[in-house]
Amino acid sequence: MSTNTFAVVIPLYNKEHYIARAITSVMAQTRPVDEIIIVDDASTDSSIDKVARFQDPRIRLLRRTDPQQRGLPATRNVGIRSARSRWIALLDADDSWREDFIEEIEKLLTRASDRTGMLFTGWENIWSSGVTRDPYSASRDQLGFTQLNFDSFVSTWLRLGSCPVMCSGVVLRRDMVIEAGLFQERCRRGEDKEMWLRLLYIADALASPRICSSYYRSIPGQMQQSITTHVRHCVCATLEDLITQSSGKRRRLLMRLFNHEVLEYARAVHQRERVSPEIYRGFFVSIDPYRYFILLSLSYVPVPIQQLIRRFVLWTSGVIGIPRRGTGSQFR
């Protein structure tokens, strides 16, 4: 494998209206990728037909046909394992890149070291009501490229109130992703955040504030529309493992991140149901007693009052440090 070879892995499941946009954005890159790997996850619409219209020797269409084993983590892993390139760019089928995404990634590579395992850029959120910028790139707009180790990554995550990385704006070093254990196929959602934590535990990241990708937030069938009220966010178990391995400042950072992600997940639960205590099992009450009180109220008070809590408390970023809608919360 040469140093600067790039594969893009595009998971595909019933995105017939969007997949052409994603592929077109890849083919328009000013620095072309070397492989385009599309992994279909037993689609039942005409997504495959849309892919077949593109005649490009770099495209490989892989198909997973077992409808009982669908899921983004497994689909991404198929693409990563099959890639021959050193660097793996991720792109969801309903998102797109700007034409200079890979070019900007190559600029980041000029600063890379042997420990660099992640490269990422800024992105724009495309809502039905308008466009917003991700909070990390907005906070670094005039500061250029940034190197992040594990602790600074977690600190930045907490400072912003949202993860600095979005799947369709990241490039990963293939051998390091494999060493970290690939995406966890047990995850029903949040597999991206869980992966970033494990990867950056053994590697560093380089980031550019330049906006180079678009995250379309109002697509029917997205994962954030199917949050369950009875299952913990899959990042919780990983954070618990990392906490047991850590001490001092790092341990407290991870405990704070655990609490933050638990409350973010509870905040996104459908308003017609109560939050199951299972969601916040393991919450570090001594660090955030006020947030714990909010979680208890979401479990035990009547649903109409819960709706008031969400409206007047959970959406108030100045009170408990949670970003308002549109600032980058990522339940994908």
N, C-alpha and C positions, 0 to 999 in steps of 0.2 A: 504494500500500500504506500503510495506517495504521500508526502506530508499534507498537501493541500488538495485533497479530493473530497468532494461533497456528494452525499446522497440525500435526497429529500424523501421522507416517509410520510405518506398521506393515508390515514385510516379512512375507510369509506363505508358508510352504512346509510342507505336511503337518503342520499343528498343529490338527487337528480337535478335539482334546480340550482345547485351551487358548485358542483365539482368542476365544471368547465371553467368557471372563474378562477378557481384555485390553480388548476393546471396551467391556464393561460398566464397567470402571474409568475409561475415558475419558469415558463418558457420565454418570458420577456426579460429575464435577468440580464443585466449588463455583464455580469460574470456568470456564465452558464454553470449549472450543476452538472455533475458527471453521471448521476443516476436519478431516475424518477421512479420510486417504488410505491405503487398504489396497492393497498391491501384491503380487499373487499371483505366485509364481515357478514356474508350471507344476505346481501341486499335483496329486497323484494320489489323494488321499483326499477326504473330504467337507468339507474346510475351507471351500470356496466356499458350500456349502449353509448352513453355520453363519453365515457373514457375511450371507447373504441374509435371514436371519430378523430382522435389525435394520432397522427402518424409520425412518431418520433422514436428512433431506435433506442433512446435512453429509457423509454417507459417500459416498466415491467409490471404487469398486473398479476397479483397473487390473490388467491381466493380461499377464504375460510368458509366452509360449507355447513358446519354444525351450528344450527340456530340456538342450541342450548348452551353454547360456550362463547356467545358474543361478548364483546367488551373492548373498550379502548386499550387497556393495558396489554391484553393478549395480542391485539391487532398490531399495536406499535412494536411489540417484541418480535413478531414475525418479520416485520420490515427491517428492524435493526439487525437481526441475526442474518438475514439474507443479503445485506449490503456488503459491498466490497470496499467502500470508501472509508477513509479515516474519520471523517466528520459526518455526523448525522443531523440534518436539519429536519425539524418537525413542522408540519403544516396540517391543520385540520381542514377537512373537505369543504367547510363552509366559511373559511377565512381566506385571506390573500396576502401576498407580499407586494410591497412597492418594488420597482425594478432594480433598486440599488441594494437590496437586502444582503445578498451574498457578497457583493462588493464591499459593503461595510463590515461584514464578518471577516473578510480577508484583511482589512485594515486592522481589525482587532488582533488578528493572528500575528501581526508584526510585533505585538507586545507580549505574546504568549510565552510561557515557560513550560518546562516538562510537567508542572503540576496543573496546568490549565486544562480543565475538563468541560467547561461550559462557557459559551459565548452568547450574549444576548443584546438585543437592541430595544429601543422604545417602540411603543405601538399606539394606535388610535382605537378607541372604542366607538363603533358605529351603532348608535341606538336608533330606534324608529323616530325619536324626537330630535336627534342631532348627533354631534360628534364631540367626544371628550378625549383628553390625553391621559395616558397612564401616569400615576403619581410619581413613580421613580424617575422617569426621564424628565418630567417637568421640574423635579427638584434638582436635577443635574444638568440643566440645559446649557449653561455656560461653562461647565467644568470639565468637559471632554471625557476621555475614556477613564474607567474606574476599575481597579482590581478589588475583588471581594474574596476574603477567606470565609470559613464557616461562620465564625463569630460575627464578622461585620455584615454578612448576609442576613443572619438572624436579627441582628440589631436594626438593620435597615428595614426589614420586614415589619418589625414591631413599631418602628418610628413612623412608617407610612400607614400602618394599619392594613396593609395588603401585601401579598407576595410580589416582589419586584419582577418576576419572570412570568411570561405567558407562553403557552406551548407553541403558538404559531410565530413566535419571535425568538426562538432559541435554537442553538446548534450545540450538539454534544459530541464529545470525543468517544468514538464507538468502544474502544477497548476499556475505557474507564467506566462507561455505562454497564458493560458486561461484568466488570470487576465488582461494581456496586450491587449487582444482582438484577439488573433490568427493571422494568416496571412491575410492580406487584400485582399479579393477576387476581388476588383476593379483593382488591379495592373495587368497590362499586362506583366510587366517585373520588375526586381529590387525589388520583394517582400521580398527577403531575407534581404537586407540592411534596408528596411523600418521596418521590424520586429525587427531587432537587436536594432534599435534606440528606439522603443517603449518599448522593454523588458528591456533594460539597463537603461531606465529612472526610472524604479522601482526596479532594481536588479543590482547585480555586476557580473563580469565575472572572471573566472580563466583560465589561458592559459599555455600551455606547448609548448616549441619550438620543441619538438620531432616531426619528420615527420611521420605521421601515416595514411595518406590517399593520394589517387591519383586522380587528377582532369584531365580528358581527354579532351583536348582543341580542338581536330580536329574531332569531331563527327558530321556527317551530321544532320541537323535539330535542332541544338542547338539554344537557344533563342538569343544569341548574333548575329546570322545571320539574324534576323528579326526585327532590330531596325527601328521604324517608325520615319519619319522626322517631324511629325505633332502633336505628343502627348508628353507632359512633362513626365519626369521620375517620377514615382509615389512617390518617396521619397520626392519630392519637397513640396507637400501639408503637409506632416507630419513635415518636417523641419520648414515650415512656422508656423504651430501650436506650435511647441516647442519654436520657437523664440519669439512668443508673450507671452509665459509663463516665459521667461528667462530675465535676466539682466546681466550687467557687462561682465566679462570674458566669461561666458557660452554663452551669447547672441552673442558675436562676434565670438566665435568658431563655432557656428551653422550657422551664416551668411557666414563664410568662407567655411564651408562644403557645404552649398547650392550652392555657386558659383562653387566650385570644381566639384560637381556631375553634375551640368548643363553642364559645359564644357567637362567633360568626356563623357557625353551622346552625345553631339554634335560632339565630336571627332570621335565617333563610327558610326555616321550616314553614310549611303551608299554614296560613293563619286559621284554617278551619279546625286544626287539631292541636291538642296539647303536646308539649315536648316530653318525650319519655326521659326519665332519669338516666337511662342507659346512655344517652347522648353525652351527659356530663359526668359520667363515672370517672373517678380519678382526679377531678378538678382540685386545684391547689387553693383551698379556701383561704388560707392565711395570707396569700399574696393578693387575692382579689375578693374580699368578702362582699363588696357591693355587687360585683358581677354575679357572684354566687346567689345572692338574694334575687337578682333578676331571673336567673335560671330556675330557681325554685318557684317563683311566681308564674313562670311560663308552664310549669308542670301542674300546678295545683289550683290556680285561680280560674274562674270561668273564662271561656274563650272570648266573650266580648271585652272583658277587662284586659286580656292578653293583647287584643288588637290595639287598645289604648296604650299599653306599655310599649308595643312596637312603634307606634306612631310618635309618642312623645318622649320616649326614653332611648330605645335602641337606635333610633335614627338620629340621635343628637350626638354628633361626633365630639363636640366640646365637652360632653359630660363623661363619657367612658372611652373616648379615643377610637371610635369606630367610624370609618368613612361613610359619607352619605352616598346614596345610589349614584353611580356614574363615575366614581373615583377609582374604581379598579378592583373591587371585591370579586374574587374569582372562584365561583362554585361552578366549575365547568363539567 
